[in-house]
Amino acid sequence: MQAHDIEALFSTPEGGYAFARWGRPIVPVVFGVEAATLSVVKGAVEAIVALAGHKIADHDAELGANLMIFFFRDWQELLEVPNLDQLIDGLADIVARLDDAGANQYRTFRFDAEGAIRSCFAFVRMDAALDEVPAETIALNQAVQMILRWSPGAFTTIAPLAMARGVAVVRPEIAAVIEVAYDPVLPAASTEAVHAMRLMARVTALGALPDAGEGRA
């Protein structure tokens, strides 16, 4: 991974740059799973939040819960969730598009006035492919993808997870990006590509990447 690879993790489809991290403690709530799986999902979220050096809370004063993760079998089920259409603009159109595409996951973020993540809605349709994936892997993947505002194509060439002795773990270089992204010296949101260079400098300092000869910016 080089500096341009980190920049690509937060590139927009239009060629711009859009980074954001959570600006408030994360309050997760999970729908559509049994108690045993609930603990797995929340455990994965807690692990990634700890990696970032961020915080979990029991209540968000504005929203109650600000990370909502839904598991279901059919996209049409979302249209039956009370008041969900009031939280997500154009829900019916989104459901139709995802259904037609045969998608099995989707995330949408909201941001505060400074551009930091304010809330996240994550949807996971348990299709035949995901039925073969361990719950721990699905949960960890979702946790990684909600902790930052990644590019839509961030993980098309490099998966966020890897296998270590048969167990899914966060890929070291991705874990390093998550960790340094929450450096309090850095802004909670940025549209400037130079921000990627600042991330690169910190990742290199962690020893996760070869030394690029750059110091902290």
WOFENZI-V819768 format. One record per pair of residues at least 12 apart in sequence whose ideal C-beta (glycine too) atoms are under 7 Angstrom apart, sorted by the first residue. I is the first residue (numbers start at 0). J is the second residue. D is the distance in Angstrom with one decimal. If there is no record, write none. Layout:
<<I | J | D> <I | J | D>>
This chain:
<<0 | 172 | 4.7> <0 | 208 | 5.8> <2 | 195 | 6.2> <2 | 196 | 5.7> <2 | 199 | 4.3> <2 | 211 | 6.7> <5 | 176 | 6.3> <5 | 195 | 4.7> <5 | 198 | 5.3> <5 | 199 | 5.3> <6 | 192 | 5.6> <6 | 195 | 3.8> <7 | 150 | 6.5> <8 | 149 | 5.9> <8 | 150 | 5.8> <8 | 153 | 4.7> <8 | 176 | 6.6> <9 | 149 | 6.7> <9 | 150 | 5.5> <9 | 195 | 6.7> <10 | 150 | 4.8> <11 | 150 | 6.9> <12 | 151 | 6.2> <15 | 190 | 6.5> <16 | 190 | 5.7> <16 | 191 | 6.5> <16 | 192 | 4.5> <16 | 194 | 6.9> <16 | 195 | 7.0> <17 | 148 | 6.4> <17 | 190 | 5.9> <18 | 148 | 6.5> <18 | 188 | 6.4> <18 | 189 | 4.7> <18 | 194 | 5.6> <19 | 110 | 6.2> <19 | 114 | 5.7> <19 | 115 | 5.9> <19 | 116 | 5.2> <19 | 148 | 3.9> <19 | 187 | 6.8> <19 | 188 | 4.3> <20 | 115 | 6.4> <20 | 116 | 6.3> <20 | 147 | 5.6> <20 | 180 | 5.4> <20 | 181 | 5.8> <20 | 187 | 5.5> <21 | 53 | 5.9> <21 | 115 | 6.5> <21 | 116 | 4.5> <22 | 111 | 5.5> <22 | 113 | 6.4> <22 | 115 | 2.8> <22 | 116 | 6.4> <22 | 117 | 6.9> <22 | 187 | 4.8> <23 | 59 | 6.8> <23 | 65 | 6.9> <23 | 117 | 6.9> <24 | 54 | 4.1> <24 | 55 | 6.3> <24 | 56 | 3.6> <25 | 48 | 5.8> <25 | 53 | 6.7> <25 | 55 | 5.6> <25 | 65 | 6.5> <25 | 66 | 5.2> <26 | 56 | 5.1> <26 | 57 | 6.7> <26 | 58 | 6.1> <26 | 59 | 4.5> <26 | 64 | 4.8> <26 | 65 | 5.1> <26 | 66 | 6.5> <27 | 41 | 6.1> <27 | 44 | 5.0> <27 | 64 | 6.8> <27 | 66 | 4.2> <27 | 68 | 6.7> <28 | 64 | 4.0> <28 | 67 | 5.5> <29 | 41 | 6.6> <29 | 68 | 4.8> <30 | 69 | 4.8> <30 | 70 | 6.8> <31 | 69 | 5.8> <31 | 70 | 3.8> <31 | 71 | 5.2> <32 | 70 | 5.2> <36 | 134 | 5.2> <39 | 134 | 5.0> <39 | 135 | 5.7> <39 | 138 | 5.1> <40 | 68 | 6.3> <40 | 138 | 4.4> <43 | 138 | 3.7> <43 | 139 | 4.6> <43 | 142 | 4.3> <44 | 142 | 4.8> <46 | 142 | 6.9> <47 | 142 | 4.0> <47 | 143 | 5.9> <47 | 146 | 5.1> <47 | 177 | 6.9> <50 | 174 | 6.1> <50 | 177 | 5.6> <50 | 178 | 6.0> <51 | 146 | 5.6> <51 | 177 | 5.3> <51 | 178 | 6.5> <51 | 181 | 4.4> <52 | 178 | 7.0> <52 | 181 | 5.1> <53 | 181 | 5.7> <62 | 118 | 5.8> <65 | 117 | 6.7> <65 | 118 | 4.2> <66 | 119 | 5.2> <66 | 145 | 6.2> <67 | 120 | 5.1> <68 | 121 | 4.6> <68 | 141 | 6.2> <69 | 122 | 4.9> <69 | 123 | 6.8> <70 | 123 | 5.0> <70 | 125 | 6.1> <71 | 124 | 6.0> <72 | 124 | 6.8> <72 | 125 | 5.8> <74 | 94 | 4.8> <74 | 97 | 5.3> <74 | 98 | 4.3> <74 | 124 | 6.1> <75 | 94 | 6.6> <75 | 98 | 6.9> <77 | 90 | 6.7> <77 | 94 | 5.5> <77 | 122 | 6.8> <78 | 90 | 7.0> <78 | 91 | 6.4> <78 | 94 | 6.0> <87 | 107 | 6.3> <87 | 120 | 6.2> <103 | 123 | 6.9> <103 | 124 | 4.7> <103 | 126 | 4.8> <103 | 128 | 6.6> <103 | 129 | 5.7> <104 | 122 | 6.4> <104 | 123 | 5.1> <104 | 124 | 6.9> <105 | 122 | 4.7> <106 | 119 | 6.3> <106 | 120 | 6.9> <106 | 121 | 4.8> <106 | 144 | 6.2> <106 | 145 | 6.6> <107 | 120 | 5.1> <108 | 148 | 5.8> <113 | 187 | 6.0> <113 | 188 | 6.1> <114 | 187 | 6.8> <114 | 188 | 3.0> <115 | 187 | 3.7> <115 | 188 | 5.3> <116 | 148 | 6.3> <119 | 145 | 4.8> <121 | 141 | 5.5> <121 | 145 | 5.7> <123 | 137 | 6.7> <123 | 141 | 6.6> <135 | 167 | 6.4> <136 | 160 | 6.7> <136 | 167 | 4.1> <139 | 160 | 6.2> <139 | 167 | 5.6> <139 | 169 | 6.9> <140 | 159 | 6.3> <140 | 160 | 5.8> <143 | 159 | 4.5> <143 | 169 | 5.9> <143 | 173 | 6.8> <144 | 159 | 6.8> <146 | 177 | 5.7> <147 | 177 | 6.5> <147 | 180 | 5.7> <158 | 170 | 6.8> <159 | 173 | 5.0> <171 | 207 | 5.7> <172 | 207 | 5.6> <172 | 208 | 6.6> <175 | 202 | 4.6> <175 | 205 | 5.2> <175 | 207 | 3.5> <176 | 198 | 6.2> <176 | 202 | 6.2> <178 | 205 | 6.9> <179 | 198 | 5.6> <179 | 201 | 3.7> <179 | 202 | 5.5> <179 | 205 | 6.8> <180 | 198 | 6.4> <182 | 201 | 6.0> <185 | 197 | 6.1> <196 | 216 | 6.4> <197 | 216 | 4.2> <199 | 211 | 6.4> <199 | 213 | 6.6> <200 | 213 | 4.5> <200 | 214 | 6.2> <200 | 215 | 5.3> <200 | 216 | 5.5> <201 | 215 | 6.5>>
